Amino acid sequence: MIYSYSRLKRYADCPASFQYKYLYEMSELPTEPLVLGKTVHTAIQLYLTGTKLQKAVDQAILQEAELPVDRDEVLRLVEHPMVRGIQGGQIEQRFLIPLDPEGVIQLQGYIDWYEQLPSGAVKLIDWKSNRQKYAPTENHQLGLYSWYLSQVTGSTEIDAELVFLRYPYADSRQAYTYTSVKMEEARRWALALATEIEDKVAELNLLGGGEDGHLFPATPGKHCQTCSHAGLCIKSVQIKPVKIDDEVDAQRVAAEVIRLESAASEMKEHLKAWAKEHGAIAVGDSSFDFVPSVSWNIDAEKLYELCSELHDRGLDVFQYLTLTAANLKKMGVTDAQLQLYGKPKTTKTFRLVKAKEAC
Ligand code: SF4
């Protein structure tokens, strides 16, 4: 088997998910973030190799968008100043390199952009359409890409960057200089996991292809949110009364909730597809059905007119209009400015948050 960072990461997160996808080759539903990411990468590649911006976006959507994507959003991400600033270098390079001296385990990857300067220094960029930023050292992706580049360029230091395209120029870059030690760390991580998988696959073959989950155990966690096999996976779940006595129990139940929610949303998608063809699905005195919800798009001028008319009728429109935090942020209104007009009201909801979000 040929390994890649994403394959290894999937195994590290959940061996069962790896088994479903790469050993049993079960198909997966496209997800919105994945489709958007692929579309943006293709559009950038086309743009950087000479296609006009608008055409690059349209062509990428045609080629990659298995789900509807917002063209304006793709365009906004592709015309990021970091992308527009690229001149020269190698674009979207595929590589294949052995991870071990014997050349048994192969690693492949796609490097979005890199360049070796006349001084010998090497720069590497990976474009990200994620909403949340993270540092290159939070995983081994850029460490592995840097290790490959060090092998082919002879450079012992690689300047690598993640560029988060949703953020303004000054805020979009997460850079890290990989030294030989760090690159070797990434290579060892990949080799250890790939070797473990090879051993398990050999054992699985000896068992005739079937196993009870001891080789590739289901490991619920945050990653269940994007798993296409949650519906199948929960067949092995034994739902017991929830009793939480300590932190370990609490973490186990939390991971299980994510897996069950993911399975439920997958089941809902199947129900939706069935209802589309056959109509509402009755459940006792209720039913699952498509319920219309109507919203209005009113341009700013007309909205102003409407508000004036309501005001003339004696209504206080401001009692009904709400400024959302997201819209205030878009308008650049700061908390300090808001303090001059009102008091903050904090409510708490119980939900899954990223570690950084919770701070
Ligand atoms: S639902 Fe979660 S535990 Fe099950 S296979 Fe997918 S990622 Fe693994």
Boltz pocket constraint, residues with backbone or C-beta under 6 A from the ligand:
constraints:
  - pocket:
      binder: B
      contacts: [[A, 14], [A, 16], [A, 17], [A, 217], [A, 218], [A, 219], [A, 220], [A, 221], [A, 223], [A, 224], [A, 227], [A, 228], [A, 229], [A, 230], [A, 233], [A, 234], [A, 259], [A, 262]]
      max_distance: 6.0
